[in-house]
Amino acid sequence: MLRQFLYHVVPMLVPFAMYAAYLWLRRRRGAAGTWREAPLTWLFVAGFVLVIASFVVMRLGGDQETDMRYRPPAYVDGQIVPAGEAPAPARPPSPDGGAPAAE
């Protein structure tokens, strides 16, 4: 859950945080600047681009093997077996003897 938050919500907030830091530095130097003058459209566009980039990074840089499947928690012999990943079951051969049947 935290990983999804970091990859998807934080990138949307980064442009706004950078603009807030910019306003803080301007005020510290005595120059005027308010959120009313903020280029909100461009901040939203920049955040959206960063979120899309995070989707691409998650898809291309995922650490999950393609032949692994999620295994939910189970109750076995009086013990709770935690959730995890397990190898995917082998596909049965197709009826014509060729490649495995598609799911």
N, CA, C and O atoms as CSV, one atom per row, in Angstrom:
chain,resi,resn,atom,element,x,y,z
A,1,MET,N,N,0.821,-1.191,0.000
A,1,MET,CA,C,0.000,0.000,0.000
A,1,MET,C,C,0.866,1.255,0.000
A,1,MET,O,O,0.605,2.196,-0.750
A,2,LEU,N,N,1.885,1.267,0.834
A,2,LEU,CA,C,2.762,2.419,0.896
A,2,LEU,C,C,3.508,2.598,-0.423
A,2,LEU,O,O,3.738,3.720,-0.874
A,3,ARG,N,N,3.879,1.480,-1.031
A,3,ARG,CA,C,4.582,1.547,-2.310
A,3,ARG,C,C,3.697,2.188,-3.379
A,3,ARG,O,O,4.175,3.009,-4.162
A,4,GLN,N,N,2.415,1.823,-3.422
A,4,GLN,CA,C,1.499,2.433,-4.384
A,4,GLN,C,C,1.349,3.921,-4.101
A,4,GLN,O,O,1.307,4.732,-5.027
A,5,PHE,N,N,1.269,4.275,-2.840
A,5,PHE,CA,C,1.163,5.689,-2.473
A,5,PHE,C,C,2.389,6.455,-2.957
A,5,PHE,O,O,2.271,7.530,-3.543
A,6,LEU,N,N,3.563,5.888,-2.704
A,6,LEU,CA,C,4.793,6.576,-3.105
A,6,LEU,C,C,4.922,6.690,-4.616
A,6,LEU,O,O,5.409,7.702,-5.119
A,7,TYR,N,N,4.498,5.677,-5.339
A,7,TYR,CA,C,4.637,5.694,-6.791
A,7,TYR,C,C,3.566,6.510,-7.504
A,7,TYR,O,O,3.800,6.967,-8.623
A,8,HIS,N,N,2.403,6.709,-6.896
A,8,HIS,CA,C,1.313,7.342,-7.625
A,8,HIS,C,C,0.834,8.670,-7.046
A,8,HIS,O,O,0.489,9.575,-7.805
A,9,VAL,N,N,0.804,8.807,-5.751
A,9,VAL,CA,C,0.302,10.049,-5.152
A,9,VAL,C,C,1.424,11.076,-5.006
A,9,VAL,O,O,1.242,12.253,-5.316
A,10,VAL,N,N,2.564,10.628,-4.539
A,10,VAL,CA,C,3.675,11.557,-4.330
A,10,VAL,C,C,4.105,12.257,-5.631
A,10,VAL,O,O,4.328,13.467,-5.608
A,11,PRO,N,N,4.229,11.545,-6.763
A,11,PRO,CA,C,4.602,12.261,-7.991
A,11,PRO,C,C,3.615,13.367,-8.375
A,11,PRO,O,O,4.011,14.373,-8.962
A,12,MET,N,N,2.348,13.187,-8.051
A,12,MET,CA,C,1.365,14.235,-8.348
A,12,MET,C,C,1.590,15.460,-7.461
A,12,MET,O,O,1.292,16.584,-7.864
A,13,LEU,N,N,2.112,15.242,-6.262
A,13,LEU,CA,C,2.312,16.347,-5.330
A,13,LEU,C,C,3.662,17.046,-5.480
A,13,LEU,O,O,3.839,18.157,-4.981
A,14,VAL,N,N,4.610,16.412,-6.159
A,14,VAL,CA,C,5.963,16.969,-6.281
A,14,VAL,C,C,5.971,18.366,-6.908
A,14,VAL,O,O,6.614,19.256,-6.353
A,15,PRO,N,N,5.286,18.607,-8.041
A,15,PRO,CA,C,5.317,19.974,-8.606
A,15,PRO,C,C,4.762,21.029,-7.643
A,15,PRO,O,O,5.272,22.148,-7.582
A,16,PHE,N,N,3.727,20.673,-6.901
A,16,PHE,CA,C,3.147,21.623,-5.951
A,16,PHE,C,C,4.109,21.894,-4.798
A,16,PHE,O,O,4.220,23.030,-4.336
A,17,ALA,N,N,4.799,20.868,-4.337
A,17,ALA,CA,C,5.788,21.048,-3.261
A,17,ALA,C,C,6.941,21.917,-3.746
A,17,ALA,O,O,7.438,22.765,-3.005
A,18,MET,N,N,7.365,21.709,-4.983
A,18,MET,CA,C,8.456,22.528,-5.526
A,18,MET,C,C,8.022,23.990,-5.667
A,18,MET,O,O,8.808,24.900,-5.403
A,19,TYR,N,N,6.781,24.212,-6.081
A,19,TYR,CA,C,6.288,25.582,-6.198
A,19,TYR,C,C,6.158,26.219,-4.813
A,19,TYR,O,O,6.447,27.404,-4.650
A,20,ALA,N,N,5.732,25.449,-3.824
A,20,ALA,CA,C,5.642,25.972,-2.461
A,20,ALA,C,C,7.032,26.364,-1.952
A,20,ALA,O,O,7.183,27.392,-1.293
A,21,ALA,N,N,8.039,25.552,-2.254
A,21,ALA,CA,C,9.411,25.889,-1.860
A,21,ALA,C,C,9.881,27.148,-2.568
A,21,ALA,O,O,10.568,27.981,-1.977
A,22,TYR,N,N,9.511,27.285,-3.834
A,22,TYR,CA,C,9.856,28.489,-4.602
A,22,TYR,C,C,9.213,29.728,-3.974
A,22,TYR,O,O,9.870,30.758,-3.824
A,23,LEU,N,N,7.929,29.631,-3.605
A,23,LEU,CA,C,7.257,30.768,-2.965
A,23,LEU,C,C,7.899,31.100,-1.621
A,23,LEU,O,O,8.063,32.271,-1.278
A,24,TRP,N,N,8.257,30.079,-0.871
A,24,TRP,CA,C,8.889,30.299,0.430
A,24,TRP,C,C,10.217,31.029,0.259
A,24,TRP,O,O,10.521,31.953,1.014
A,25,LEU,N,N,11.012,30.616,-0.735
A,25,LEU,CA,C,12.293,31.295,-0.979
A,25,LEU,C,C,12.085,32.737,-1.427
A,25,LEU,O,O,12.842,33.623,-1.031
A,26,ARG,N,N,11.067,32.979,-2.246
A,26,ARG,CA,C,10.789,34.358,-2.684
A,26,ARG,C,C,10.396,35.244,-1.505
A,26,ARG,O,O,10.868,36.376,-1.397
A,27,ARG,N,N,9.539,34.740,-0.629
A,27,ARG,CA,C,9.119,35.523,0.528
A,27,ARG,C,C,10.291,35.784,1.463
A,27,ARG,O,O,10.390,36.849,2.072
A,28,ARG,N,N,11.160,34.815,1.567
A,28,ARG,CA,C,12.323,34.961,2.435
A,28,ARG,C,C,13.235,36.079,1.932
A,28,ARG,O,O,13.882,36.765,2.723
A,29,ARG,N,N,13.281,36.255,0.626
A,29,ARG,CA,C,14.098,37.329,0.034
A,29,ARG,C,C,13.342,38.641,-0.080
A,29,ARG,O,O,13.898,39.642,-0.532
A,30,GLY,N,N,12.090,38.644,0.324
A,30,GLY,CA,C,11.328,39.880,0.331
A,30,GLY,C,C,10.481,40.106,-0.906
A,30,GLY,O,O,9.794,41.125,-0.984
A,31,ALA,N,N,10.496,39.214,-1.864
A,31,ALA,CA,C,9.683,39.369,-3.071
A,31,ALA,C,C,8.277,38.836,-2.803
A,31,ALA,O,O,8.072,37.952,-1.970
A,32,ALA,N,N,7.329,39.395,-3.525
A,32,ALA,CA,C,5.948,38.973,-3.349
A,32,ALA,C,C,5.673,37.724,-4.185
A,32,ALA,O,O,6.323,37.488,-5.203
A,33,GLY,N,N,4.735,36.959,-3.755
A,33,GLY,CA,C,4.318,35.764,-4.485
A,33,GLY,C,C,3.249,35.042,-3.694
A,33,GLY,O,O,3.388,34.842,-2.487
A,34,THR,N,N,2.173,34.646,-4.379
A,34,THR,CA,C,1.080,33.949,-3.702
A,34,THR,C,C,0.631,32.759,-4.536
A,34,THR,O,O,1.014,32.606,-5.696
A,35,TRP,N,N,-0.189,31.923,-3.917
A,35,TRP,CA,C,-0.744,30.783,-4.634
A,35,TRP,C,C,-1.759,31.228,-5.674
A,35,TRP,O,O,-2.050,30.487,-6.612
A,36,ARG,N,N,-2.302,32.435,-5.518
A,36,ARG,CA,C,-3.265,32.930,-6.512
A,36,ARG,C,C,-2.608,33.150,-7.865
A,36,ARG,O,O,-3.273,33.096,-8.900
A,37,GLU,N,N,-1.323,33.393,-7.858
A,37,GLU,CA,C,-0.576,33.595,-9.101
A,37,GLU,C,C,-0.002,32.283,-9.630
A,37,GLU,O,O,0.667,32.271,-10.663
A,38,ALA,N,N,-0.254,31.199,-8.942
A,38,ALA,CA,C,0.351,29.915,-9.301
A,38,ALA,C,C,-0.160,29.412,-10.651
A,38,ALA,O,O,-1.345,29.536,-10.960
A,39,PRO,N,N,0.729,28.853,-11.438
A,39,PRO,CA,C,0.305,28.244,-12.710
A,39,PRO,C,C,-0.285,26.847,-12.450
A,39,PRO,O,O,0.332,25.831,-12.770
A,40,LEU,N,N,-1.477,26.819,-11.870
A,40,LEU,CA,C,-2.065,25.556,-11.435
A,40,LEU,C,C,-2.216,24.553,-12.570
A,40,LEU,O,O,-2.003,23.357,-12.376
A,41,THR,N,N,-2.583,25.037,-13.758
A,41,THR,CA,C,-2.736,24.117,-14.886
A,41,THR,C,C,-1.421,23.397,-15.162
A,41,THR,O,O,-1.399,22.180,-15.343
A,42,TRP,N,N,-0.334,24.149,-15.193
A,42,TRP,CA,C,0.964,23.537,-15.485
A,42,TRP,C,C,1.433,22.641,-14.348
A,42,TRP,O,O,2.103,21.637,-14.590
A,43,LEU,N,N,1.093,22.987,-13.119
A,43,LEU,CA,C,1.446,22.124,-11.997
A,43,LEU,C,C,0.692,20.793,-12.078
A,43,LEU,O,O,1.269,19.736,-11.822
A,44,PHE,N,N,-0.601,20.843,-12.436
A,44,PHE,CA,C,-1.369,19.612,-12.606
A,44,PHE,C,C,-0.844,18.785,-13.778
A,44,PHE,O,O,-0.745,17.562,-13.679
A,45,VAL,N,N,-0.504,19.451,-14.892
A,45,VAL,CA,C,0.039,18.733,-16.052
A,45,VAL,C,C,1.359,18.071,-15.686
A,45,VAL,O,O,1.585,16.911,-16.032
A,46,ALA,N,N,2.223,18.784,-14.999
A,46,ALA,CA,C,3.514,18.208,-14.592
A,46,ALA,C,C,3.296,17.017,-13.652
A,46,ALA,O,O,3.965,15.991,-13.783
A,47,GLY,N,N,2.373,17.151,-12.718
A,47,GLY,CA,C,2.065,16.045,-11.809
A,47,GLY,C,C,1.503,14.850,-12.557
A,47,GLY,O,O,1.860,13.709,-12.263
A,48,PHE,N,N,0.628,15.101,-13.520
A,48,PHE,CA,C,0.049,14.025,-14.317
A,48,PHE,C,C,1.125,13.298,-15.114
A,48,PHE,O,O,1.116,12.069,-15.196
A,49,VAL,N,N,2.050,14.050,-15.698
A,49,VAL,CA,C,3.157,13.438,-16.450
A,49,VAL,C,C,4.010,12.567,-15.519
A,49,VAL,O,O,4.425,11.474,-15.903
A,50,LEU,N,N,4.265,13.039,-14.323
A,50,LEU,CA,C,5.040,12.242,-13.367
A,50,LEU,C,C,4.297,10.976,-12.945
A,50,LEU,O,O,4.919,9.931,-12.756
A,51,VAL,N,N,2.980,11.059,-12.795
A,51,VAL,CA,C,2.193,9.876,-12.440
A,51,VAL,C,C,2.245,8.862,-13.586
A,51,VAL,O,O,2.415,7.668,-13.340
A,52,ILE,N,N,2.104,9.317,-14.820
A,52,ILE,CA,C,2.191,8.419,-15.971
A,52,ILE,C,C,3.580,7.777,-16.016
A,52,ILE,O,O,3.707,6.584,-16.290
A,53,ALA,N,N,4.607,8.562,-15.749
A,53,ALA,CA,C,5.971,8.016,-15.716
A,53,ALA,C,C,6.093,6.951,-14.619
A,53,ALA,O,O,6.785,5.949,-14.801
A,54,SER,N,N,5.424,7.167,-13.483
A,54,SER,CA,C,5.482,6.160,-12.418
A,54,SER,C,C,4.785,4.876,-12.846
A,54,SER,O,O,5.227,3.787,-12.480
A,55,PHE,N,N,3.684,4.983,-13.627
A,55,PHE,CA,C,3.033,3.784,-14.153
A,55,PHE,C,C,3.988,3.010,-15.064
A,55,PHE,O,O,4.062,1.783,-14.996
A,56,VAL,N,N,4.714,3.732,-15.912
A,56,VAL,CA,C,5.654,3.086,-16.825
A,56,VAL,C,C,6.774,2.407,-16.043
A,56,VAL,O,O,7.159,1.279,-16.353
A,57,VAL,N,N,7.294,3.092,-15.034
A,57,VAL,CA,C,8.360,2.509,-14.217
A,57,VAL,C,C,7.856,1.256,-13.504
A,57,VAL,O,O,8.565,0.251,-13.443
A,58,MET,N,N,6.646,1.306,-12.968
A,58,MET,CA,C,6.092,0.133,-12.282
A,58,MET,C,C,5.932,-1.038,-13.249
A,58,MET,O,O,6.201,-2.184,-12.887
A,59,ARG,N,N,5.500,-0.759,-14.469
A,59,ARG,CA,C,5.260,-1.832,-15.436
A,59,ARG,C,C,6.575,-2.417,-15.951
A,59,ARG,O,O,6.726,-3.637,-16.022
A,60,LEU,N,N,7.513,-1.561,-16.306
A,60,LEU,CA,C,8.757,-2.027,-16.905
A,60,LEU,C,C,9.781,-2.462,-15.867
A,60,LEU,O,O,10.608,-3.332,-16.139
A,61,GLY,N,N,9.734,-1.870,-14.691
A,61,GLY,CA,C,10.740,-2.165,-13.693
A,61,GLY,C,C,10.254,-3.032,-12.563
A,61,GLY,O,O,10.884,-3.083,-11.507
A,62,GLY,N,N,9.144,-3.719,-12.761
A,62,GLY,CA,C,8.600,-4.559,-11.704
A,62,GLY,C,C,9.548,-5.687,-11.350
A,62,GLY,O,O,10.257,-6.207,-12.212
A,63,ASP,N,N,9.559,-6.063,-10.089
A,63,ASP,CA,C,10.450,-7.118,-9.636
A,63,ASP,C,C,9.755,-8.477,-9.546
A,63,ASP,O,O,10.323,-9.433,-9.017
A,64,GLN,N,N,8.543,-8.561,-10.056
A,64,GLN,CA,C,7.810,-9.818,-9.995
A,64,GLN,C,C,8.106,-10.652,-11.241
A,64,GLN,O,O,8.072,-10.149,-12.364
A,65,GLU,N,N,8.392,-11.921,-11.024
A,65,GLU,CA,C,8.610,-12.830,-12.139
A,65,GLU,C,C,7.293,-13.033,-12.886
A,65,GLU,O,O,6.219,-13.018,-12.284
A,66,THR,N,N,7.386,-13.218,-14.178
A,66,THR,CA,C,6.165,-13.374,-14.966
A,66,THR,C,C,5.500,-14.726,-14.746
A,66,THR,O,O,4.303,-14.867,-14.995
A,67,ASP,N,N,6.247,-15.715,-14.289
A,67,ASP,CA,C,5.647,-17.025,-14.081
A,67,ASP,C,C,5.239,-17.256,-12.627
A,67,ASP,O,O,5.034,-18.399,-12.216
A,68,MET,N,N,5.121,-16.191,-11.853
A,68,MET,CA,C,4.714,-16.299,-10.458
A,68,MET,C,C,3.265,-15.824,-10.315
A,68,MET,O,O,2.817,-14.936,-11.039
A,69,ARG,N,N,2.550,-16.426,-9.378
A,69,ARG,CA,C,1.160,-16.061,-9.110
A,69,ARG,C,C,1.004,-15.771,-7.617
A,69,ARG,O,O,1.727,-16.318,-6.784
A,70,TYR,N,N,0.047,-14.901,-7.300
A,70,TYR,CA,C,-0.254,-14.570,-5.910
A,70,TYR,C,C,-0.919,-15.771,-5.239
A,70,TYR,O,O,-1.813,-16.395,-5.810
A,71,ARG,N,N,-0.476,-16.085,-4.031
A,71,ARG,CA,C,-1.063,-17.160,-3.240
A,71,ARG,C,C,-1.656,-16.510,-2.000
A,71,ARG,O,O,-0.914,-15.974,-1.177
A,72,PRO,N,N,-2.983,-16.544,-1.847
A,72,PRO,CA,C,-3.607,-15.894,-0.690
A,72,PRO,C,C,-3.285,-16.641,0.605
A,72,PRO,O,O,-2.868,-17.798,0.564
A,73,PRO,N,N,-3.474,-15.990,1.747
A,73,PRO,CA,C,-3.248,-16.682,3.015
A,73,PRO,C,C,-4.217,-17.861,3.149
A,73,PRO,O,O,-5.333,-17.830,2.630
A,74,ALA,N,N,-3.770,-18.881,3.844
A,74,ALA,CA,C,-4.605,-20.080,3.987
A,74,ALA,C,C,-4.473,-20.630,5.409
A,74,ALA,O,O,-3.505,-20.354,6.117
A,75,TYR,N,N,-5.451,-21.394,5.790
A,75,TYR,CA,C,-5.470,-22.061,7.098
A,75,TYR,C,C,-5.211,-23.535,6.842
A,75,TYR,O,O,-6.085,-24.235,6.331
A,76,VAL,N,N,-3.996,-24.028,7.197
A,76,VAL,CA,C,-3.595,-25.399,6.906
A,76,VAL,C,C,-3.130,-26.068,8.199
A,76,VAL,O,O,-2.235,-25.565,8.878
A,77,ASP,N,N,-3.733,-27.187,8.530
A,77,ASP,CA,C,-3.354,-27.971,9.709
A,77,ASP,C,C,-3.265,-27.128,10.986
A,77,ASP,O,O,-2.328,-27.283,11.769
A,78,GLY,N,N,-4.227,-26.249,11.190
A,78,GLY,CA,C,-4.255,-25.444,12.396
A,78,GLY,C,C,-3.284,-24.267,12.387
A,78,GLY,O,O,-3.150,-23.587,13.405
A,79,GLN,N,N,-2.616,-24.010,11.292
A,79,GLN,CA,C,-1.666,-22.899,11.171
A,79,GLN,C,C,-2.120,-21.962,10.064
A,79,GLN,O,O,-2.693,-22.396,9.065
A,80,ILE,N,N,-1.862,-20.691,10.246
A,80,ILE,CA,C,-2.145,-19.723,9.193
A,80,ILE,C,C,-0.885,-19.572,8.353
A,80,ILE,O,O,0.166,-19.165,8.847
A,81,VAL,N,N,-1.010,-19.905,7.086
A,81,VAL,CA,C,0.102,-19.770,6.147
A,81,VAL,C,C,-0.035,-18.398,5.504
A,81,VAL,O,O,-1.059,-18.123,4.879
A,82,PRO,N,N,0.977,-17.517,5.639
A,82,PRO,CA,C,0.845,-16.164,5.105
A,82,PRO,C,C,0.788,-16.144,3.575
A,82,PRO,O,O,1.186,-17.098,2.906
A,83,ALA,N,N,0.288,-15.042,3.054
A,83,ALA,CA,C,0.226,-14.850,1.605
A,83,ALA,C,C,1.626,-14.770,1.032
A,83,ALA,O,O,2.587,-14.469,1.740
A,84,GLY,N,N,1.728,-15.038,-0.228
A,84,GLY,CA,C,3.024,-14.970,-0.883
A,84,GLY,C,C,2.890,-15.225,-2.367
A,84,GLY,O,O,1.811,-15.080,-2.942
A,85,GLU,N,N,3.990,-15.604,-2.979
A,85,GLU,CA,C,3.991,-15.913,-4.394
A,85,GLU,C,C,4.361,-17.371,-4.569
A,85,GLU,O,O,5.154,-17.924,-3.807
A,86,ALA,N,N,3.778,-17.982,-5.580
A,86,ALA,CA,C,4.061,-19.377,-5.883
A,86,ALA,C,C,4.222,-19.520,-7.387
A,86,ALA,O,O,3.651,-18.738,-8.147
A,87,PRO,N,N,4.986,-20.500,-7.823
A,87,PRO,CA,C,5.110,-20.705,-9.267
A,87,PRO,C,C,3.752,-20.995,-9.894
A,87,PRO,O,O,2.913,-21.670,-9.298
A,88,ALA,N,N,3.550,-20.486,-11.081
A,88,ALA,CA,C,2.299,-20.716,-11.792
A,88,ALA,C,C,2.207,-22.185,-12.174
A,88,ALA,O,O,3.220,-22.810,-12.488
A,89,PRO,N,N,1.008,-22.736,-12.149
A,89,PRO,CA,C,0.868,-24.132,-12.558
A,89,PRO,C,C,1.188,-24.286,-14.042
A,89,PRO,O,O,0.954,-23.378,-14.840
A,90,ALA,N,N,1.720,-25.435,-14.392
A,90,ALA,CA,C,2.047,-25.685,-15.794
A,90,ALA,C,C,0.761,-25.771,-16.603
A,90,ALA,O,O,-0.245,-26.309,-16.140
A,91,ARG,N,N,0.807,-25.242,-17.797
A,91,ARG,CA,C,-0.365,-25.302,-18.667
A,91,ARG,C,C,-0.485,-26.703,-19.267
A,91,ARG,O,O,0.513,-27.312,-19.650
A,92,PRO,N,N,-1.692,-27.191,-19.341
A,92,PRO,CA,C,-1.855,-28.503,-19.972
A,92,PRO,C,C,-1.627,-28.386,-21.481
A,92,PRO,O,O,-1.880,-27.335,-22.070
A,93,PRO,N,N,-1.156,-29.452,-22.092
A,93,PRO,CA,C,-0.960,-29.389,-23.539
A,93,PRO,C,C,-2.299,-29.252,-24.254
A,93,PRO,O,O,-3.339,-29.672,-23.746
A,94,SER,N,N,-2.252,-28.663,-25.429
A,94,SER,CA,C,-3.485,-28.472,-26.198
A,94,SER,C,C,-3.961,-29.809,-26.738
A,94,SER,O,O,-3.167,-30.743,-26.851
A,95,PRO,N,N,-5.233,-29.922,-27.071
A,95,PRO,CA,C,-5.771,-31.193,-27.571
A,95,PRO,C,C,-5.110,-31.677,-28.864
A,95,PRO,O,O,-5.061,-32.879,-29.125
A,96,ASP,N,N,-4.604,-30.748,-29.668
A,96,ASP,CA,C,-3.981,-31.165,-30.933
A,96,ASP,C,C,-2.512,-31.530,-30.764
A,96,ASP,O,O,-1.854,-31.870,-31.747
A,97,GLY,N,N,-1.978,-31.469,-29.542
A,97,GLY,CA,C,-0.611,-31.878,-29.281
A,97,GLY,C,C,0.418,-30.796,-29.547
A,97,GLY,O,O,1.617,-31.068,-29.481
A,98,GLY,N,N,-0.007,-29.590,-29.841
A,98,GLY,CA,C,0.897,-28.492,-30.136
A,98,GLY,C,C,1.254,-27.730,-28.888
A,98,GLY,O,O,1.517,-28.318,-27.839
A,99,ALA,N,N,1.263,-26.419,-29.004
A,99,ALA,CA,C,1.600,-25.524,-27.902
A,99,ALA,C,C,0.542,-25.609,-26.808
A,99,ALA,O,O,-0.591,-26.009,-27.077
A,100,PRO,N,N,0.895,-25.238,-25.574
A,100,PRO,CA,C,-0.094,-25.256,-24.492
A,100,PRO,C,C,-1.295,-24.382,-24.812
A,100,PRO,O,O,-1.177,-23.361,-25.489
A,101,ALA,N,N,-2.436,-24.795,-24.320
A,101,ALA,CA,C,-3.664,-24.045,-24.558
A,101,ALA,C,C,-3.608,-22.709,-23.845
A,101,ALA,O,O,-3.098,-22.616,-22.729
A,102,ALA,N,N,-4.138,-21.660,-24.495
A,102,ALA,CA,C,-4.180,-20.323,-23.893
A,102,ALA,C,C,-5.275,-20.299,-22.835
A,102,ALA,O,O,-6.282,-21.000,-22.940
A,103,GLU,N,N,-5.052,-19.474,-21.809
A,103,GLU,CA,C,-6.039,-19.345,-20.731
A,103,GLU,C,C,-7.124,-18.401,-21.114
A,103,GLU,O,O,-8.044,-18.167,-20.330
